[in-house]
Amino acid sequence: MNAIPHRVDLSVKPEVTAFFDAPTNTISYVVKDPASNACAVVDSVMDIDYAAGRISHDSADAIIAHIRAHGLKLEWLIETHVHADHLSAAPYIQDKLGGRIGIGEKITVVQEVFGKVFNEGTEFRRDGSQFDRLFKDGDSYAIGGLQAFVLHTPGHTPACTTHVMGDAAFVGDTLFMPDGGSARADFPGGDARTLFRSMRRILQLPPETRLFMCHDYGPNGREIRWESTVAEERAHNIHVRDGMTEEEFVAMREARDRTLGMPRLILPSLQVNMRAGALPPAEPNGRVFLKVPVNAL
């Protein structure tokens, strides 16, 4: 298991504002540098009425309104991975407020796989160049004076990353709240054993580290929650708490994944998110289409 590449400064406590999208159970975040007006957006959502083929931006507009109302300067739009359950609004927000879009460098693996699934052809670039920055494990970057660093935490997808910003870590679809356990690992390029090791790596962070989830489904009818700590996860996570073995987890995760259907928005999400949130190019008639590959997943 790789060590944590940077010291976590628990004295730096960024201001975190959460935005919950009920249709996709996704939580997006505005993360503000406590010492300046600089901020980042993590895992934004673009709204889609899939049955009607209609895109809208109410979720993203709420984030934009918050940033403007508080006089913040957007420096980064972070994607923790290529989401399969919602469409990213990163380019829409970037167009309104600026900032750079970043994702893990293994996006190229995802682009290669799904470029073939959707028969994208040679015009679709599979080099990650749709994004402004591709993060390697251990890379660091700044949000104003707030120093952030990146952990490569694959298993759910090959490109998953965790972003540590002061005493806060944004874990994407690796960990869930303690009573939710873990993300699935059966997407192309996913692997339960790799996921277990990535989660245990996250849990090497200091016990007081705040952990922010990308999804919550309110198990057993509880209210939606999205913030935990390393200590809480190590003590209580139903899938990866201290004492759970890798073999136990792999057996459980693989058995559970065999019972799960595909996410409702997986097909539009992948086509858009592998393009950094951009829609596919328009067809000769000027219209944009999202494909449904038959029996491909």
N, C-alpha and C positions, 0 to 999 in steps of 0.2 A: 504494500500500500504506500503510495507516494506521500511524503511528508507535506505539511502545509508550507508553501514557499515563502510566505511573508509573515511577519509578526502582526497579530491583530491588536489594534489600539482600541481597547474597550473604553477609553476616556472620550473618544470621539463618537458622538451620538447623533447621527443624521436624523432629520425630521422626516418621517415616513407617512404619507397620506395614501390610503388605499381606496380603490374604486372597484366595486364588485359588479360583475356583469352576470345577472341571473340566468339569461338564456344559455350561457356556456359554463357557468360556475367558475369563471376566471376572475382572478384578482390582479389588477394592474396597480402600479405604484408610481407616485411622484416622490423622489428622494432628494431632499434639499441638504446642501452643505450647511452645517450649523453656523459657519463663520462667514458666509456670503450669501448672495442671492442665486448662486448657481444651483442647477438641479439636473436630475436625470429622470427619464421615464422608463420603467421596466415592464415589458410584456403588455403593450397596449392592444386594444380590441377594436376591430372594424366590424360594424353590424352588417348582417346579411339575413335577408328573408330568402332562404334557399329555394323554397317552393315557387316563389314569385320571381326569382332571379334579380332581386333588388338589393343594392348596396346602399347603406346610409352610415352616418358618422356621429350619432348621438353620444355614444360612449366616449369617443375621442374628443368631441366638442366639450364634454364635461371636464376632461383633463386639461384641455387648452384654456378653458375659462378659469380653472383653478390657478394655472400658472400665471395667466395675465392678471388675475385679481390680486395675487400676492407679489406681483412685480418680479417674478423669477426669470432667470435666463437659462434656457434649455441648452445643455451642452451635449447630452448623450441620450440616445434611444436604444436601450439594451433589449435584445432578444435572447432569452436564456436557451432557446432551442427553436427548431422548426416545429411549431405547434400543429397538432392534428385535430384540434377541437375548436379553434377559433382563428379568424383571419387577423393579421397584424395591421394596425393603423399607423405604423411607423412613418411611411412616406407622406401620409396625409398630415400628420402632426409636424413632421420636418418642414413641409411646405409652408406651414403657418408660422412656425416658431424657430426654425433652424435646428442645429444640433447634428450629430453624426450617428449613423446607425451601425451598431456592432453586434456580432454574433461569433460563436466559436468557429475555429478554422476548419473543423470537420464538417461544416456545411457542404463542402465539396463532395463528400461521400454521399450525403443526402441528395444533393443535386444530381449526382450520377445515377443513383438508383431510381429516383422519381422522374428524372428526365426521360428515362427509358419507359417507365410505366405510363407516362402521359404522351409518349411519342413526340417529344418536343422538337426533335430535329437539331441540326447543327447550329441553328441561329440562337438556341438557348445556351448561354454560357454556363459552364459547370465549374468555374474557377472562383466562385464567391465574389466576383467583382461587382455584383449588384449592391453589396454592402460597403460601407465606408471603412470599416476595420474588421479584420478577422483576428480574434483573440486566441493566442496559444496558452496552454497551461502555464500559470505563473506570471502572465503579463499583468502589468499595472497601468492604470490611467487615472486621470484627475477629474473631479467634478468641482470646479473652483479650487478650494484648498483641501477638499476631501479626497484622500487617496483611496483608490479601489483596486482590488486585484481579482484575478480570475482563476477558478479551479475547473479543470476539465472533469466533468462528472457524468460520463456516459452510462449507458445501460438501458434507459428509456429510449433514447436515440443516440446515434454516434456523436452528435454535435452538442449534447447537453453541457451547459456550464453553470456554475454557481458563482455569483458575484458578491464579494465581501466588501462592504463599504463601512468603515469604522466598526461599530459593534453590531452591525446588521448584515445578514447574508440572505441573498435572494436565490432560492434553491430550485426554481423552475418546477419541473415535473419529476423530481427524484423523490424527495420526502413529501408526505402529507402530514396533517396534524396527527398527534399520537394515536387517536382512535381511528384514523383513516389509513395509516400504515405507509404504503408505498405506491408508486406509479406502476403501471403495467410495463412489461418488457418484451412484448411479442410483436411490435412493429418491425418492419425490415431494418436490420442493423441493430435491433435491441437484443439484450441478453441479460437474463436474471442474475447470473453470477457477477457480471460486470456491474450491474446496478447495486447489488449488495455491497461491493467493494467501494463504489462511489459514495453510497450513503454512509458507510463507516468512515470514509475519509472526511465527509462533512462533519461528522460527529467527533472528529479530532479537534475541531475548533474549540476555543475556550467555553466552558460550561455556560457562562453568562451571555454568550452570543445570541442575539435575537435572530430567529429564523422566520422568513416570510415566504409563504406558500404561493404557488401560482393557481392552485385550485383547492376548493373545499366543497364537499357534497353533503355536509350536515348529517353524518352517520347517526342512525337511530333517532332521527328527527330533531337533533339539537340545532341551535342557531348556528349560522355560518360563522366560522372563525378562520383566521389566516396567520396568526402570529404565535410562535412557540419559542422555545429556547433549546440549545443543545442539551442542557441538563434534563429538560422535560422529555425530549425525544429519547435520550439514552435510558431514562428510567421507565418510560411508559409506552413507547411506540410499539404497536402490536406486531409489527413485522421485523423490526431491526433494533429493538432495545438491547441493552447489554445482556449478554448471556445467550442470545439467539445465534445459532451457528449458520455459517454460509450454506451448508447442506440443507438445513431445515428451511431456510428462506427459499432456496432455489426450488425445492420440491413444492412448497406452498405456492410460490409465485407462478410457476409454470402450470400447476393444476388450476389455479384461479384464472389465469389468462385464457385457458382453453374454454372457459365458460362465458367469456366476454364477447359481445358484438363489437363491430367497428363504431367509432365515434360518429355521430350524426353528420358532422361537418368535415370529416377527414378529406374528402375529395376536393372540395373547394379550398380548404385550408392549405393543403400541401401545394397546390398549384400556385397559390398566392404567396405563401410564406417562403418558399424556396426562391422567390424573386424579391425578397426583402419587403414584402407587403404590396408589391405592384401587381396589378391585374395582368393577365396574359395580353400580348399584343392584339390589336383589333384585326378582324378578318377583312378581306377586300371590300365587304359591304359597309365597313365602318363600325360594326358591332363587335363587342367583346364576348367570348364564349368560354365557359368552364366545361371541361370534358368529364365524362363518366366512363372510364375504362371498364369494360365488362369482364368479370372474373379475373381481375388483375391483382387483387389483394387477398 
